[in-house]
Amino acid sequence: MLSATSSPASEALSHSASVSVLGLGMMGSALAAAFLRAGHRVTVWNRTAAKSGPLVAQGALPADSPAAAIAASDLTVLCLLTNDQVQEVLDGVGAGIEGRTIANLTNGTPASARELSAQVEQRGATFLDGGIMAVPQMISGPHAYVFYSGDERAFATHRPTLAALGDTRYVGTDPGLAALYDIALLTGMYGMIVGVMQAFALARTENIPAGELSELLVPWIGAMLASVPEEARAIDADRHLTDVSSLTVNHAAIPNFLSAFRDQGVHPMFLEPLQEVLDQGLKAGHGADGLSRLATLFVR
């Protein structure tokens, strides 16, 4: 489904365009700075006007209102804290977005992206939703990329400008798809981080240094990640039988984890829900299946 990828920020150097950035938190400021480095004419706005100072010093043009910022460019990038704030900004501008392209790079849900898209289109503008797969320090670097979904023509038109932020990955005309990809990848990240933090918490109960445990965790987790493509193939084929570790085996093991956590005074919140899902899997007759079966059990 991924299509129309570009090379990173180097592609944008050969294009000059005007772009407005609304929202100058850590990520929004990084986006605006990347557009400036790529040679674009950048207009910025933030609710707290003082945050625009460093970017103005780099050549950005300050706007005194969202309406003025949107009017200054064909493309406006929004990077606010929540989509409720995006909604508030767009409601304040009203019909002032007509003829413009709104690219919302605020973290949100597929449903909110679809709702915003419908409202923007009703006001005579085009809409792109985006999911940023980078931290601010990575923006415009070789490993940064952004998922985009929504109006395909708008994406094609503004892709050279958006390439200043990193690789561009268009995932479809449904405006909710970028948020779905974003949340799916972040879910994997959070699962890993929470699991690692729970491991550190358990080790601390016996005064095992986190640095010592990390030297063991990194290669262990890396080895386990090597199985992800195989799990994906099992899910796509809906064939989950395994000769590695079945649901029955894991179902028998998880109570030991829960008991160990409780005995050591660590909350077992990370694995308690897994026990419930494994219970469900065995009741449904999937005991011989591997852990790839969880992908189907998580769906209500």
Secondary structure, 3 states (H helix, E strand, C coil): CCECCCCCHHHHHHCCCEEEEECCCHHHHHHHHHHHHCCCEEEEECCCHHHHHHHHHCCCEECCCHHHHHHCCCEEEECCCCHHHHHHHHHHHHHHHCCCEEEECCCCCHHHHHHHHHHHHHCCCEEEEEEEECCHHHCCCCCCEEEEEECHHHHHHHHHHHHHHCEEEECCCCCCHHHHHHHHHHHHHHHHHHHHHHHHHHHHCCCCCHHHHHHHHHHHHHHHHCCHHHHHHHHHHCCCECCCCEHHHHHHHHHHHHHHHHHCCCCCCCCHHHHHHHHHHHHCCCCCEEHHHHHHHCCC
